[in-house]
Amino acid sequence: MIIKPLDKETYAGRKFTARYKTKGFYDIRPSDFGFRIEYVPFGETVERSFDDEIFSE
């Protein structure tokens, strides 16, 4: 496999959808010492997705 950088002029502005499955998320909560990061499970695997654009701001 060869990994090469994308040509910005060719790919800038192209849209794509990222899809993934997850069993939970990390939540940032306040604590006496500032904050703590806690993993929160969903109870079952869920599928999420989001749309984005290559080389977007």
matplotlib code that plots the C-alpha trace (Angstrom):
import matplotlib.pyplot as plt

x = [0.0, 1.2, -0.1, 0.0, -1.3, -4.4, -4.1, -5.9, -7.1, -8.6, -10.3, -11.1, -14.9, -15.8, -18.3, -18.3, -20.2, -18.3, -20.1, -19.1, -20.4, -19.9, -20.9, -20.7, -19.1, -16.7, -18.3, -16.4, -17.7, -16.7, -14.9, -13.3, -9.9, -11.2, -12.8, -12.8, -13.5, -15.9, -16.9, -20.7, -22.0, -25.1, -26.1, -26.1, -24.0, -25.4, -24.5, -23.7, -22.7, -21.9, -21.3, -18.2, -16.2, -12.5, -10.2, -13.1, -12.4]
y = [0.0, 3.5, 6.5, 9.7, 13.2, 14.2, 16.9, 19.9, 21.3, 17.9, 17.0, 20.3, 20.6, 17.0, 15.7, 12.4, 10.6, 9.0, 6.1, 4.2, 2.0, 2.7, 1.2, 4.5, 7.9, 9.9, 12.6, 15.5, 16.2, 18.8, 17.6, 19.0, 19.1, 20.6, 17.9, 14.2, 12.1, 9.3, 6.6, 6.3, 3.1, 3.1, -0.5, -1.6, -0.8, 2.1, 3.3, 7.0, 9.1, 12.6, 14.5, 16.5, 18.0, 17.3, 20.2, 22.1, 24.9]
z = [0.0, -0.8, 1.1, -0.9, -0.1, -1.9, -4.6, -3.0, -6.4, -7.4, -4.1, -2.3, -1.8, -2.4, 0.0, 1.9, 4.6, 7.5, 9.2, 12.3, 15.1, 18.7, 22.1, 24.0, 24.3, 26.6, 28.7, 30.3, 33.8, 36.4, 39.5, 42.6, 40.7, 37.5, 35.3, 34.7, 31.5, 32.0, 29.5, 29.1, 27.5, 25.3, 26.4, 22.7, 19.7, 17.6, 14.2, 13.7, 10.6, 9.6, 6.3, 5.7, 2.9, 2.0, 2.9, 4.6, 7.0]

ax = plt.figure().add_subplot(projection="3d")
ax.plot(x, y, z, "-o")
ax.set_aspect("equal")
plt.show()
